[in-house]
Amino acid sequence: MNRRAALLAVPVLFTGGCFAGGGGADEAGSDRLRVALGFPPVAALSPWTDDALLLTRMGAAETLVTFDDSGAAEPQLAESWQFTDDRTALLELRDDVVFHDGTPMDAEAVAGSLNAAAGADPALRVLRDVGLVATAVDEDTVQLQAAQADPLLVQRLGAPSLVILSPEAYADPTAPDPVGHGTGPFEITAVQGAQSATLDAAADHWAGDPAAAGVDVRFVDDADARTSSLRAGELDVAQGVPIAQLTTLTDDQRVVTTSLPRLTSLQLNTAGGVFADPAVRAAAVAAVDVDPVVDGVFEGQADPAPGLLTDDTLGSAVRTTPTLPAAGDPAGASIRLATYDDRPELPEAAAVIAEQLRAAGFTVEVVVQTYATIEPDLLAGSFDAFLGSRLTLLDTGDPVGYLATDYACDGGYNLARLCDPAVDAAVAAAAALTDPRERRQAAADVEAQVLSAAAVVPVLFEQSRTGVGAGVQGVGDDPFERQVVTVAISPGR
């Protein structure tokens, strides 16, 4: 039995409360953290799946770059980089990084990790059609080369699916094993299936000694259960506290709140039905008042959306004021407005917006399903309108990629079914820019074009809410929701 199989076979032992577990997490005076994250692993923590986000949230693995609030790349395992031509970049690595298995993180190891990811089957979303090849130039320098010009070549390295693991992690080249093979401040020492993981502080972490001795993680998809266990003192950190539960926390507990580039918006089907008429779309846009949703449904725990992109994302870019079509008379037109209940606030928000549309003269039917059930119909354009939540910076921290995916004619997630040659041309021009400031200004201009088509109503940007127990410090405040456990996290006990 290999190490991965042996670790997955470890039974889950409960010695007290709901979240008590190994590693001394429930003992008085323990310097371990008890943490609950919001979704369980589905692929044995493989970085080539959505499980990669768990690896970064637990502090077990790291990427070569990370992102600032605007989505621009910042050093992490790579200290610096430079483009030598439009499809080639050189990375200089940190020289003091050691994998959890004791091997040094040199250029050969990094190139091997990236090339393994580039060869993953199915292809990783962030590397699809890139043709990435990584080569060790010397001990601390890695050359990256794409098959064609790629302004996002370095930005891609911030995707959680491209965490760097030691060579031993790829013993099975189809199933990379992060257990004991990462570079984060905490090393995974045991995994109990989809239920929990145990991590110990990593010796000689490049950013300094971790403040806690270890982290005991439980994967709990029920947000109310996570919050109840935090309130009962069975947890130190609970990710994703629901708005309705905020007032139930005790006086010595608090919430770390972070504004996110996650947009809740009303998408209007521009390709068919009543919203194929720009004048009727303009009437719907004019009818929506976001304040009752932000202040009422979200109880002020959200930011009204100034557009499709946050101010942080656009940085110094200047927004262009949209010019909407003249509004027409809905004349009782019937529309089906869809949403999903995986995010508990969305059905109530949809009900508020439906009443606003009815007051403007529409006849509205609201359809609520789970996202998994409703997605095929959304992609097929079966609804007139859709209220949903979308992370606008995606894998690369680049707003242009989001606009291309969601509003270009061939965009893979174009729920508004917008197909405007002018928008496509502007997106293509923006995608060719290499200067980050120029890309953001181009994104602001595309945003104005999309809003001028009355294809979407930006409603709000969400906030993440992580509940922490008395004395807990150092919880990640990350607008990309990729870090919860950091090198500085401490239980304060």
Stockholm file with secondary structure:
# STOCKHOLM 1.0

chainA/1-493         MNRRAALLAVPVLFTGGCFAGGGGADEAGSDRLRVALGFPPVAALSPWTDDALLLTRMGAAETLVTFDDSGAAEPQLAESWQFTDDRTALLELRDDVVFHDGTPMDAEAVAGSLNAAAGADPALRVLRDVGLVATAVDEDTVQLQAAQADPLLVQRLGAPSLVILSPEAYADPTAPDPVGHGTGPFEITAVQGAQSATLDAAADHWAGDPAAAGVDVRFVDDADARTSSLRAGELDVAQGVPIAQLTTLTDDQRVVTTSLPRLTSLQLNTAGGVFADPAVRAAAVAAVDVDPVVDGVFEGQADPAPGLLTDDTLGSAVRTTPTLPAAGDPAGASIRLATYDDRPELPEAAAVIAEQLRAAGFTVEVVVQTYATIEPDLLAGSFDAFLGSRLTLLDTGDPVGYLATDYACDGGYNLARLCDPAVDAAVAAAAALTDPRERRQAAADVEAQVLSAAAVVPVLFEQSRTGVGAGVQGVGDDPFERQVVTVAISPGR
#=GR chainA/1-493 SS CCHHHHHHTCCCCCCSSTTCCSTTTTSTTCCEEEEEESSCCSSTTCTTSTTHHHHHHTTSCCCSEEECTTSCEEESSEEEEEEEETTEEEEEECSSCBCTTSCBCCHHHHHHHHHHHHTCSSCCGGGTTTCCEEEEEETTEEEEECSSCCTTTTGGGGSGGGCCCCGGGGSSTTSCCCTTTCCSSEEEEEEETTTEEEEEECTTCTTCCCSSSEEEEEECCCHHHHHHHHHTTSCSEEECCCGGGGGGSCTTCEEEEEEEEEEEEEEECSSSGGGGSHHHHHHHHHHCCSHIIIIIISTTCEEECSSSSCHHHHTTCCCCCCCCCCCCCCTTCEEEEEEESSSTHHHHHHHHHHHHHHHTTCEEEEEEECHHHHHHHHHTTCSSEEEEEEESSTTTTCHHHHHHHHHSTTCTTCTTCCCCHHHHHHHHHHHTCCSHHHHHHHHHHHHHHHHHTTCEEEEEEEEEEEEECTTCBCCCCCTTSCCSSCTTCBCCC
#=GC SS_cons         CCHHHHHHTCCCCCCSSTTCCSTTTTSTTCCEEEEEESSCCSSTTCTTSTTHHHHHHTTSCCCSEEECTTSCEEESSEEEEEEEETTEEEEEECSSCBCTTSCBCCHHHHHHHHHHHHTCSSCCGGGTTTCCEEEEEETTEEEEECSSCCTTTTGGGGSGGGCCCCGGGGSSTTSCCCTTTCCSSEEEEEEETTTEEEEEECTTCTTCCCSSSEEEEEECCCHHHHHHHHHTTSCSEEECCCGGGGGGSCTTCEEEEEEEEEEEEEEECSSSGGGGSHHHHHHHHHHCCSHIIIIIISTTCEEECSSSSCHHHHTTCCCCCCCCCCCCCCTTCEEEEEEESSSTHHHHHHHHHHHHHHHTTCEEEEEEECHHHHHHHHHTTCSSEEEEEEESSTTTTCHHHHHHHHHSTTCTTCTTCCCCHHHHHHHHHHHTCCSHHHHHHHHHHHHHHHHHTTCEEEEEEEEEEEEECTTCBCCCCCTTSCCSSCTTCBCCC
//
